[in-house]
Amino acid sequence: MAPEAWPQNKVLKGIAASPGIIIAPAHVLADRNRVQVFYRYLGSRHQVAEEQERFREAIIRTQQELSRSKEAIPEDFREHAYIVDTHLLILQDRLLLDETLRLIQEETINAEWALKQAVKEAQKLFGQIADSYIRSRVQDIEDVSERIMRHLTGTNPSSFTNFKEPVIIVAQNLSPVDTTQMSLERVQGFITEMGGKTSHIAIMAQSLRIPAVVGLENAVREIDTGYTLVLDGLSGTVIINPDVETMSIYLGRKKQFENFKAEINRSSFLPAVTLDDYPTRILANIEFQDELDLVLDYGADGIGLYRTEFLYLRQHYLPTEEELFEDYKTVAHIMKPKPVTIRTLDIGGDKFASYSQYVHEMNPALGLRAIRFSLKEQQVFRSQLRAILRASAFGAVRIMFPLISGVQEVLAARQMLEEIKAELRQEGLTFDSQIPVGVMIEVPAAVMLADLLAQEADFFSIGTNDLIQYALAIDRGNKYVAEMYQPLHPAVLRMVKHVVDTAHAADIPVAMCGEMAGDPLYTPILLGLGVDELSMNVTSIPVVKRIVRMATLEEAKEFANQVLQLGSIDAVTSLVTNFMARRFPEVFMFGRELVNSNY
């Protein structure tokens, strides 16, 4: 198509994955589309054996390719080498390896088709996991399977090294391993049809400060190489071939944003203290050791949520106590004297099919997960508790039990903890005998029992992601009702208020570690409701700290009281947005978009 026939000012909308505004030519990687595979029936046992061997050879070549990629990772990407390790471990996973070999054998089908079916089964399994972050990790399996497919079919991947000018990459999907091969002087942004805010490509883009928009349907079809693009990683907007006026608007917006970002980053190490001297602790949610550099860089007051599921999901066998201990010890030591809150395992029996008797549950979110699974599988739980206790000798470790719905669960977990303390004393191992024990408030039952739970806990942590979902009967992963998932629902705000008041009456602090804690739109309300600690995605910390330092506790309390008087979501939303736009205009303009793009 001749340039004069190109579309102009065409607006496409995706998901904001990494903030920033870039104006540059597009480079479309159309050949990154999924490898096309076809069903082929094998006519003999000899062919089955040959096909299995062909699959094993493809696995070996993929391992070699990933190992070479890891060795060649430039310094800018070194902190993300764990992603390559994750992909190497997936190549050993029974879910992919054994299942593909089984399908070739039992259904006498070709390796490509068998692998495709194995991936579908993995997608089904991960789709049932309640935690959205863990659920999104299925994309790693998809990335690895695509790499195996290329070796099975002889398809060559695209090169990322031959760009002669700065470009914005447009692709159906990008593997995070692929990004390590890119020239950062040339690749200035990503646009992909697939992925979400928690996908590894989004994490990579955020870390490298490269603007990105993901989940933009038909991007490869709508955009041609050579088109000039405005990539707005704050709002998830892409504009094709902007005119002079649009270009000028976005250049101005780009300058404003960069000035704002520089200012909040400069002040991120300042304490989160209000104008009337009320201190609040702002902590980080993490999943990997590798995130600790960012935790320290952004001035976190500690770690309010260390998700521990990765060590269980990255391999086809249970991690040993020693593996867990070494991981927790490292985190505690690096963060010392700041607190590290370790949440015990929060996945269900459906993820342990290879070494437990559990089968798929119809509704895993309401099934055997979190503390229920831990109390059922006591050997798994004991191993983790021992590791956490041992690590407590190396820093300010706190332990937190997820999805508590009754006092008996807390008593049972604490009893096991005390038994393990006695074991460690007998073995002569050191630990913090007074390690704080917290309870996550994630279900309405825990809200109603908050006074009783407070007698058995040293602190509360409100997990709003699940609490909102269960309280409003909304599956936020369901596109038909996701818009009804509303943190500002009056019922949610009143539950938070009740939990805080009850905890403070019992003289224990209250943290919040759900996504609501890291959204600057809600910071004044949470401050006014009396939440003592806010724990969030590490890159949300500068924005939230900025709001705390600009506010007073008195005005936050008054504002929260006004909000609690309202009975509808619309009324609350209107009041909150108007207040924020008036009181914190600069933060309101850029801060929320910055956080929503996981900056």
C-alpha positions as CSV (number, residue, x, y, z in Angstrom):
1,M,0.0,0.0,0.0
2,A,1.4,3.4,-1.0
3,P,2.0,5.9,1.9
4,E,-0.7,8.2,0.7
5,A,-3.2,5.4,1.1
6,W,-2.2,4.6,4.7
7,P,-4.8,5.0,7.4
8,Q,-4.3,8.2,9.5
9,N,-5.1,8.8,13.1
10,K,-6.6,5.4,13.5
11,V,-6.9,4.5,17.2
12,L,-6.4,1.0,18.5
13,K,-6.9,0.0,22.2
14,G,-5.1,-2.6,24.1
15,I,-3.9,-3.2,27.7
16,A,-1.4,-0.7,29.2
17,A,1.5,-3.0,30.2
18,S,4.5,-0.7,30.7
19,P,4.3,3.2,30.9
20,G,5.7,5.8,28.7
21,I,5.0,7.4,25.3
22,I,7.0,6.6,22.2
23,I,6.6,7.8,18.6
24,A,8.5,5.7,16.2
25,P,8.1,3.5,13.0
26,A,6.5,0.1,13.4
27,H,8.3,-3.1,12.6
28,V,5.8,-6.0,12.3
29,L,6.9,-9.5,13.0
30,A,4.1,-11.2,11.1
31,D,6.0,-14.5,11.0
32,R,5.8,-14.6,14.8
33,N,2.3,-16.1,14.5
34,R,1.9,-19.5,16.0
35,V,3.4,-22.3,14.1
36,Q,0.7,-24.1,12.1
37,V,0.5,-27.8,12.9
38,F,-1.7,-30.6,11.5
39,Y,-3.0,-33.9,12.7
40,R,-1.2,-37.0,11.3
41,Y,-2.0,-40.5,12.2
42,L,0.9,-43.0,12.8
43,G,0.4,-46.4,11.2
44,S,2.8,-48.5,13.2
45,R,4.6,-49.0,16.5
46,H,7.8,-48.3,14.7
47,Q,6.5,-44.8,13.6
48,V,5.4,-44.2,17.2
49,A,8.9,-44.8,18.5
50,E,10.4,-42.6,15.8
51,E,8.0,-39.8,16.6
52,Q,8.7,-40.0,20.3
53,E,12.4,-39.9,19.5
54,R,11.9,-36.9,17.2
55,F,10.1,-35.1,20.1
56,R,12.9,-35.9,22.5
57,E,15.4,-34.5,20.1
58,A,13.4,-31.3,19.7
59,I,13.4,-31.0,23.5
60,I,17.3,-31.3,23.6
61,R,17.7,-28.7,20.8
62,T,15.4,-26.4,22.7
63,Q,17.4,-26.9,25.9
64,Q,20.6,-26.1,24.0
65,E,19.0,-23.0,22.4
66,L,17.8,-21.7,25.7
67,S,21.2,-22.3,27.4
68,R,22.9,-20.4,24.6
69,S,20.4,-17.6,25.0
70,K,21.1,-17.4,28.8
71,E,24.9,-17.3,28.2
72,A,24.5,-14.5,25.7
73,I,22.2,-12.3,27.8
74,P,23.6,-8.8,27.9
75,E,24.2,-7.0,31.2
76,D,21.0,-5.0,30.9
77,F,19.0,-8.2,31.1
78,R,21.0,-10.2,33.6
79,E,18.5,-9.7,36.4
80,H,15.9,-11.6,34.2
81,A,18.0,-14.7,33.7
82,Y,15.6,-16.5,36.1
83,I,13.0,-16.4,33.3
84,V,15.3,-18.5,31.1
85,D,15.8,-20.9,34.0
86,T,12.0,-21.1,34.4
87,H,11.7,-22.1,30.7
88,L,14.5,-24.7,31.1
89,L,12.6,-26.2,34.0
90,I,9.4,-26.3,32.0
91,L,11.2,-28.6,29.5
92,Q,11.5,-31.2,32.3
93,D,7.9,-30.8,33.5
94,R,5.7,-33.9,33.3
95,L,2.8,-31.7,32.3
96,L,4.5,-31.1,29.0
97,L,7.0,-33.9,28.5
98,D,5.3,-37.0,29.8
99,E,1.9,-35.9,28.5
100,T,3.1,-35.4,25.0
101,L,4.9,-38.7,24.9
102,R,1.8,-40.4,26.3
103,L,-0.4,-38.9,23.6
104,I,2.0,-40.0,20.9
105,Q,2.0,-43.5,22.3
106,E,-1.7,-44.0,23.1
107,E,-3.3,-42.0,20.3
108,T,-0.7,-42.8,17.7
109,I,-0.4,-39.2,16.6
110,N,2.4,-37.0,15.4
111,A,4.5,-35.1,18.0
112,E,3.3,-31.6,16.9
113,W,-0.4,-32.5,17.4
114,A,0.4,-34.3,20.7
115,L,2.3,-31.3,22.0
116,K,-0.6,-29.0,21.0
117,Q,-3.0,-31.2,23.0
118,A,-0.7,-31.2,26.0
119,V,-0.5,-27.4,26.0
120,K,-4.4,-27.3,25.9
121,E,-4.5,-29.5,29.0
122,A,-2.0,-27.1,30.7
123,Q,-4.1,-24.1,29.8
124,K,-7.2,-25.8,31.2
125,L,-5.3,-26.6,34.5
126,F,-3.9,-23.1,35.0
127,G,-7.3,-21.6,34.0
128,Q,-8.8,-23.1,37.2
129,I,-6.2,-21.5,39.5
130,A,-7.8,-18.7,41.6
131,D,-4.7,-16.4,41.8
132,S,-4.6,-14.3,38.6
133,Y,-0.8,-13.9,38.8
134,I,-0.1,-17.6,39.0
135,R,-2.8,-18.3,36.4
136,S,-1.0,-16.1,33.9
137,R,2.2,-18.2,34.2
138,V,0.7,-20.6,31.6
139,Q,2.1,-18.2,29.0
140,D,5.6,-19.5,29.9
141,I,4.4,-23.0,29.0
142,E,3.0,-21.6,25.7
143,D,6.3,-19.8,24.9
144,V,8.3,-23.0,25.5
145,S,6.0,-25.1,23.5
146,E,6.3,-22.7,20.6
147,R,10.1,-23.0,20.7
148,I,9.7,-26.8,20.7
149,M,7.3,-26.5,17.7
150,R,9.8,-24.5,15.7
151,H,12.4,-27.3,16.2
152,L,9.8,-29.9,15.2
153,T,8.8,-28.1,12.1
154,G,12.1,-26.5,11.1
155,T,10.7,-23.0,11.4
156,N,13.2,-20.2,11.9
157,P,12.5,-17.5,14.4
158,S,12.7,-13.8,13.5
159,S,15.9,-11.8,14.1
160,F,15.9,-8.9,16.5
161,T,19.3,-7.5,15.7
162,N,19.1,-6.1,12.2
163,F,17.1,-2.9,12.8
164,K,18.8,0.2,11.3
165,E,16.6,2.8,13.1
166,P,14.6,3.0,16.3
167,V,11.4,0.9,16.0
168,I,8.3,-0.3,17.8
169,I,8.0,-4.1,17.6
170,V,4.5,-5.3,16.7
171,A,3.9,-9.1,17.1
172,Q,1.3,-11.6,17.9
173,N,3.4,-12.6,20.9
174,L,6.9,-12.2,22.2
175,S,8.8,-14.6,24.4
176,P,10.7,-12.9,27.2
177,V,13.7,-14.9,26.1
178,D,13.4,-13.3,22.7
179,T,13.6,-9.8,24.2
180,T,17.1,-10.6,25.6
181,Q,18.3,-10.7,22.1
182,M,17.1,-7.2,21.3
183,S,19.1,-4.1,20.8
184,L,17.8,-1.6,23.4
185,E,19.2,1.3,21.3
186,R,16.8,0.3,18.5
187,V,13.8,-1.3,20.1
188,Q,11.8,1.4,21.8
189,G,8.5,-0.2,22.5
190,F,6.4,-3.4,22.2
191,I,2.9,-4.1,20.9
192,T,1.6,-7.6,21.2
193,E,-1.8,-9.2,20.5
194,M,-1.4,-11.6,23.4
195,G,-0.4,-11.1,27.0
196,G,-1.6,-9.2,30.1
197,K,-0.3,-7.0,32.8
198,T,1.4,-9.8,34.7
199,S,2.9,-11.6,31.6
200,H,6.7,-11.9,31.5
201,I,6.9,-9.7,28.5
202,A,5.1,-6.9,30.5
203,I,7.5,-7.5,33.4
204,M,10.5,-7.3,31.1
205,A,9.2,-4.1,29.5
206,Q,8.6,-2.4,32.9
207,S,12.0,-3.3,34.2
208,L,13.7,-2.0,31.0
209,R,11.5,1.2,31.0
210,I,10.3,0.3,27.5
211,P,6.6,1.3,26.9
212,A,4.4,-1.6,26.0
213,V,0.8,-2.3,25.0
214,V,-0.3,-5.9,25.1
215,G,-3.6,-7.7,24.4
216,L,-4.2,-5.5,21.3
217,E,-6.3,-7.7,19.1
218,N,-5.5,-7.8,15.3
219,A,-2.4,-5.6,15.8
220,V,-0.4,-7.6,13.2
221,R,-3.3,-7.2,10.7
222,E,-4.0,-3.5,11.4
223,I,-0.4,-2.3,11.4
224,D,2.2,-2.5,8.6
225,T,6.0,-2.1,8.9
226,G,6.8,1.5,8.2
227,Y,3.7,3.0,9.8
228,T,4.4,5.8,12.2
229,L,2.9,4.9,15.6
230,V,2.1,6.7,18.8
231,L,2.5,4.1,21.5
232,D,0.9,5.3,24.8
233,G,1.8,2.7,27.5
234,L,-0.1,4.7,30.1
235,S,-3.5,4.3,28.6
236,G,-3.0,1.3,26.3
237,T,-3.7,3.4,23.2
238,V,-1.9,3.0,19.9
239,I,-2.4,5.6,17.1
240,I,-1.6,4.8,13.5
241,N,0.1,7.5,11.4
242,P,-0.8,10.5,13.6
243,D,-1.3,13.9,12.0
244,V,0.7,17.0,13.1
245,E,-1.8,18.1,15.7
246,T,-2.0,14.6,17.3
247,M,1.7,14.3,17.2
248,S,2.1,17.6,19.0
249,I,-0.4,16.6,21.7
250,Y,1.4,13.4,22.5
251,L,4.8,15.0,22.5
252,G,3.6,17.4,25.1
253,R,2.0,14.6,27.1
254,K,5.3,12.7,26.9
255,K,7.2,15.6,28.3
256,Q,4.7,16.1,31.2
257,F,4.8,12.4,32.1
258,E,8.6,12.2,32.1
259,N,8.9,15.2,34.4
260,F,6.3,13.7,36.8
261,K,8.0,10.3,36.8
262,A,11.4,11.9,37.5
263,E,10.0,13.8,40.4
264,I,8.2,10.9,42.1
265,N,11.3,8.7,41.6
266,R,13.5,11.3,43.3
267,S,11.3,11.3,46.4
268,S,10.6,7.5,46.6
269,F,13.1,7.1,49.4
270,L,11.4,9.6,51.6
271,P,9.2,8.2,54.4
272,A,5.5,7.9,53.9
273,V,4.5,10.5,56.5
274,T,1.5,12.8,56.2
275,L,1.7,16.6,56.4
276,D,0.4,16.3,60.0
277,D,3.2,13.7,60.9
278,Y,1.2,10.5,60.7
279,P,3.5,7.6,59.5
280,T,2.3,4.8,57.2
281,R,4.4,1.9,56.0
282,I,4.5,1.2,52.3
283,L,5.7,-2.3,51.5
284,A,6.2,-4.4,48.4
285,N,4.5,-7.6,47.0
286,I,7.0,-9.9,45.4
287,E,7.3,-13.4,44.0
288,F,10.9,-13.8,43.1
289,Q,14.3,-13.1,44.8
290,D,15.2,-11.2,41.6
291,E,12.7,-8.5,42.4
292,L,14.6,-7.4,45.5
293,D,16.8,-4.9,43.6
294,L,13.6,-3.1,42.6
295,V,12.2,-3.3,46.1
296,L,15.3,-1.5,47.4
297,D,15.5,0.9,44.4
298,Y,11.9,2.1,45.0
299,G,12.3,2.7,48.7
300,A,9.9,0.0,50.1
301,D,9.6,-0.2,53.9
302,G,9.7,-4.0,53.7
303,I,8.0,-6.9,52.0
304,G,4.3,-7.1,52.9
305,L,3.6,-10.2,50.7
306,Y,6.1,-12.8,49.6
307,R,4.2,-15.2,47.4
308,T,5.8,-18.6,47.8
309,E,4.1,-20.6,45.0
310,F,6.8,-20.2,42.4
311,L,9.2,-22.7,44.0
312,Y,6.3,-25.3,43.9
313,L,5.2,-24.6,40.3
314,R,8.6,-24.3,38.5
315,Q,9.5,-28.0,38.7
316,H,7.8,-31.4,38.6
317,Y,8.7,-32.3,42.2
318,L,8.2,-30.7,45.6
319,P,10.9,-28.3,46.7
320,T,12.9,-29.6,49.6
321,E,13.0,-27.9,53.0
322,E,16.6,-26.9,52.2
323,E,15.6,-25.3,48.9
324,L,12.9,-23.3,50.6
325,F,15.1,-22.3,53.5
326,E,17.9,-21.0,51.2
327,D,15.3,-18.9,49.3
328,Y,13.6,-17.4,52.3
329,K,17.0,-16.9,54.1
330,T,18.3,-14.9,51.2
331,V,15.3,-12.6,51.1
332,A,15.3,-12.1,54.8
333,H,19.0,-11.3,54.9
334,I,18.9,-8.8,52.0
335,M,15.9,-7.0,53.5
336,K,17.2,-6.9,57.1
337,P,16.2,-5.0,59.3
338,K,13.0,-4.4,57.2
339,P,10.2,-6.9,57.6
340,V,9.6,-9.8,55.2
341,T,6.0,-11.2,55.4
342,I,6.0,-14.7,53.9
343,R,2.6,-16.1,52.9
344,T,2.3,-19.8,53.1
345,L,1.3,-21.8,50.1
346,D,-1.8,-20.5,48.3
347,I,-2.5,-23.0,45.6
348,G,-4.7,-26.0,45.6
349,G,-4.6,-29.8,45.2
350,D,-5.3,-29.5,41.5
351,K,-1.7,-28.3,41.0
352,F,-0.2,-31.4,42.8
353,A,-1.7,-34.1,40.7
354,S,1.6,-35.8,40.2
355,Y,2.0,-36.5,43.9
356,S,-1.4,-36.3,45.6
357,Q,-4.7,-38.0,45.2
358,Y,-6.6,-34.9,44.2
359,V,-8.4,-34.6,40.9
360,H,-9.7,-31.5,39.1
361,E,-12.2,-29.6,41.1
362,M,-15.3,-28.0,39.5
363,N,-14.6,-24.7,41.3
364,P,-11.0,-24.5,42.6
365,A,-11.6,-21.0,44.0
366,L,-14.0,-22.5,46.5
367,G,-12.2,-25.8,46.9
368,L,-9.1,-27.3,48.5
369,R,-6.7,-24.4,48.4
370,A,-4.4,-22.2,50.5
371,I,-4.6,-23.0,54.3
372,R,-7.2,-25.8,53.6
373,F,-4.7,-27.6,51.4
374,S,-1.8,-27.0,53.8
375,L,-3.7,-28.5,56.7
376,K,-4.7,-31.5,54.6
377,E,-1.2,-32.1,53.2
378,Q,0.7,-31.7,56.5
379,Q,4.1,-32.9,55.2
380,V,4.1,-30.2,52.6
381,F,3.0,-27.6,55.2
382,R,5.5,-28.7,57.8
383,S,8.4,-28.5,55.4
384,Q,7.5,-24.9,54.5
385,L,7.0,-23.9,58.1
386,R,10.4,-25.3,59.1
387,A,12.0,-23.4,56.3
388,I,10.3,-20.1,57.3
389,L,11.2,-20.5,61.0
390,R,14.8,-21.3,60.2
391,A,15.0,-18.3,57.9
392,S,13.6,-16.1,60.7
393,A,17.1,-16.2,62.3
394,F,18.4,-14.1,59.4
395,G,16.0,-11.2,59.4
396,A,12.7,-9.7,60.5
397,V,10.4,-12.5,59.2
398,R,6.7,-12.6,59.6
399,I,4.5,-15.5,58.7
400,M,1.0,-15.2,57.2
401,F,-1.8,-17.8,56.7
402,P,-4.0,-17.3,53.6
403,L,-7.8,-17.8,53.1
404,I,-8.6,-18.2,56.7
405,S,-12.4,-18.7,57.2
406,G,-12.5,-19.8,60.9
407,V,-10.7,-19.7,64.2
408,Q,-10.1,-23.5,64.1
409,E,-7.8,-23.1,61.0
410,V,-5.7,-20.6,62.8
411,L,-5.5,-22.7,65.9
412,A,-4.5,-25.8,63.9
413,A,-1.8,-23.9,61.9
414,R,-0.4,-22.3,65.1
415,Q,-0.3,-25.7,66.9
416,M,1.7,-27.1,64.0
417,L,4.0,-24.1,64.2
418,E,4.6,-24.6,67.9
419,E,5.3,-28.3,67.4
420,I,7.9,-27.4,64.8
421,K,9.5,-24.8,67.1
422,A,10.0,-27.6,69.6
423,E,11.6,-29.8,67.0
424,L,14.0,-27.1,65.9
425,R,15.0,-26.4,69.6
426,Q,15.8,-30.1,70.0
427,E,17.9,-30.0,66.8
428,G,19.8,-27.0,68.1
429,L,18.6,-24.8,65.2
430,T,18.1,-21.1,65.8
431,F,14.9,-19.2,64.9
432,D,12.8,-16.3,66.1
433,S,10.7,-17.8,68.8
434,Q,8.4,-14.8,68.8
435,I,7.9,-14.7,65.0
436,P,4.7,-12.6,64.3
437,V,1.9,-14.7,62.9
438,G,-0.7,-13.0,60.7
439,V,-4.1,-13.9,59.3
440,M,-5.2,-12.9,55.8
441,I,-8.8,-11.5,55.7
442,E,-10.0,-12.7,52.3
443,V,-13.5,-14.1,52.8
444,P,-16.6,-12.6,54.4
445,A,-16.5,-15.2,57.2
446,A,-13.2,-13.9,58.3
447,V,-14.6,-10.3,58.4
448,M,-17.5,-11.4,60.6
449,L,-15.1,-13.3,62.9
450,A,-12.5,-10.6,63.0
451,D,-12.9,-10.1,66.8
452,L,-12.2,-13.8,67.5
453,L,-9.4,-14.1,64.9
454,A,-7.7,-11.0,66.4
455,Q,-7.3,-13.0,69.6
456,E,-5.2,-15.6,67.7
457,A,-3.2,-13.3,65.4
458,D,-0.4,-10.8,65.7
459,F,-1.6,-8.8,62.7
460,F,-4.2,-8.9,59.9
461,S,-3.6,-8.5,56.2
462,I,-6.6,-7.8,54.0
463,G,-6.4,-9.6,50.7
464,T,-8.8,-7.5,48.7
465,N,-8.4,-9.4,45.4
466,D,-10.2,-12.4,46.9
467,L,-12.3,-10.5,49.4
468,I,-14.0,-8.4,46.7
469,Q,-14.5,-11.4,44.5
470,Y,-16.1,-13.5,47.3
471,A,-18.1,-10.6,48.8
472,L,-19.6,-9.5,45.5
473,A,-19.9,-13.0,44.0
474,I,-17.9,-11.8,41.0
475,D,-15.3,-13.7,39.0
476,R,-13.1,-10.9,37.8
477,G,-11.6,-13.3,35.2
478,N,-15.1,-13.6,33.6
479,K,-15.4,-11.0,30.9
480,Y,-19.2,-10.9,31.3
481,V,-19.2,-9.7,34.9
482,A,-15.6,-8.4,35.4
483,E,-16.8,-4.8,35.3
484,M,-18.9,-5.5,38.4
485,Y,-15.7,-6.2,40.3
486,Q,-15.6,-2.9,42.2
487,P,-13.2,-2.0,45.1
488,L,-15.3,1.1,45.8
489,H,-18.5,-1.0,46.4
490,P,-20.0,0.3,49.7
491,A,-20.0,-3.2,51.1
492,V,-16.3,-3.6,50.5
493,L,-15.4,-0.3,52.1
494,R,-17.6,-1.1,55.2
495,M,-15.9,-4.5,55.5
496,V,-12.5,-2.8,55.5
497,K,-13.7,-0.4,58.1
498,H,-15.0,-3.2,60.3
499,V,-11.8,-5.2,60.1
500,V,-9.6,-2.2,60.9
501,D,-11.8,-1.1,63.9
502,T,-11.9,-4.6,65.3
503,A,-8.2,-5.2,64.9
504,H,-7.3,-1.8,66.5
505,A,-9.6,-2.6,69.4
506,A,-7.5,-5.7,70.0
507,D,-4.3,-3.7,69.6
508,I,-3.1,-5.4,66.4
509,P,-2.1,-3.7,63.2
510,V,-3.8,-4.1,59.8
511,A,-2.1,-4.3,56.4
512,M,-3.6,-4.5,53.0
513,C,-1.9,-6.5,50.3
514,G,-4.4,-6.7,47.4
515,E,-4.3,-4.6,44.3
516,M,-6.5,-2.0,45.9
517,A,-3.6,-1.1,48.2
518,G,-1.5,0.0,45.2
519,D,-4.0,2.0,43.4
520,P,-3.5,5.7,44.2
521,L,-7.2,6.5,43.7
522,Y,-7.9,4.7,46.9
523,T,-4.9,5.9,49.0
524,P,-6.7,8.7,50.9
525,I,-9.7,6.4,51.7
526,L,-7.5,3.6,53.1
527,L,-5.4,6.2,55.0
528,G,-8.6,7.6,56.5
529,L,-10.0,4.1,57.3
530,G,-6.9,3.5,59.4
531,V,-5.1,0.8,57.4
532,D,-1.6,0.7,59.0
533,E,0.4,-0.8,56.1
534,L,-0.1,-0.8,52.3
535,S,1.7,-3.5,50.4
536,M,1.7,-3.4,46.6
537,N,3.5,-4.0,43.3
538,V,6.9,-2.5,43.9
539,T,6.6,0.1,41.1
540,S,3.4,1.5,42.6
541,I,5.3,2.7,45.7
542,P,6.6,6.1,44.5
543,V,3.1,7.2,43.5
544,V,1.4,6.0,46.7
545,K,4.1,7.6,48.9
546,R,3.7,10.9,47.0
547,I,0.0,11.0,47.9
548,V,0.6,10.1,51.6
549,R,3.1,12.9,51.9
550,M,0.7,15.4,50.2
551,A,-2.2,14.5,52.5
552,T,-3.1,15.0,56.1
553,L,-4.6,12.3,58.3
554,E,-7.4,14.6,59.4
555,E,-8.6,15.3,55.9
556,A,-8.3,11.6,55.0
557,K,-10.5,10.6,57.9
558,E,-13.1,13.2,57.0
559,F,-13.0,12.1,53.4
560,A,-13.4,8.4,54.4
561,N,-16.4,9.2,56.6
562,Q,-18.0,11.0,53.7
563,V,-17.5,8.0,51.4
564,L,-18.9,5.6,54.0
565,Q,-22.2,7.5,54.1
566,L,-22.9,6.8,50.4
567,G,-24.9,3.8,49.3
568,S,-24.0,3.3,45.6
569,I,-20.9,2.6,43.6
570,D,-21.7,5.4,41.2
571,A,-22.0,7.9,44.1
572,V,-18.7,6.7,45.7
573,T,-16.8,6.7,42.4
574,S,-18.0,10.2,41.5
575,L,-17.0,11.6,44.9
576,V,-13.6,9.9,44.9
577,T,-12.6,10.9,41.4
578,N,-13.7,14.5,41.9
579,F,-11.8,14.7,45.2
580,M,-8.6,13.2,43.7
581,A,-8.8,15.4,40.5
582,R,-9.2,18.5,42.7
583,R,-6.8,17.6,45.6
584,F,-4.0,15.8,43.7
585,P,-4.4,16.9,40.1
586,E,-0.9,16.0,38.8
587,V,-1.0,12.6,40.5
588,F,-4.6,12.0,39.3
589,M,-3.5,12.9,35.7
590,F,-0.5,10.5,35.5
591,G,-0.3,8.5,38.8
592,R,-3.1,6.1,38.3
593,E,-2.3,5.3,34.7
594,L,1.3,4.8,35.8
595,V,0.2,2.3,38.4
596,N,-2.4,0.6,36.3
597,S,0.3,-0.1,33.7
598,N,2.3,-1.7,36.5
599,Y,5.1,0.9,36.4
